[in-house]
């Protein structure tokens, strides 16, 4: 479990670094498309993805039904919290609305793909654990 967590953290750091470099380039070359909230959003997604992966990794050691329930609940909670964040941000910063929503959408897709890839690795690890 510790090895999987370490490998995931390395991949998360690499993806986050690439996203941060892309965001810096966007801010420099195309400032009209850059949301000032983007660095904070990147941090939010790093922490939420790390936390969610850790919880799901721990849940994977138990029954599959428990893992599935935790995954579904965590995904719904994450989406609801993002919707609340979007609502509040759009209410207070109307001028940055489109850039903010696009930033959240892109980050959500990238970090969710990373999470799903690593959850599939957990699944494969669990399927081969009892085989010779």
Protein Blocks (a to p, Z undefined) as FASTA:
>chain_A
ZZmmmmmmmmmmmmmmmmmmmmmmmmmmmmmlpcfklmmmmmmmmmmmmmmmmmmmmmmm
mcfklmmmmmmmmmmmmmmmmmmmmmmmmmmmmmlmmmmmmmmmmmmmmmmmmmmmmmmm
mmmmmmmmmpZZ
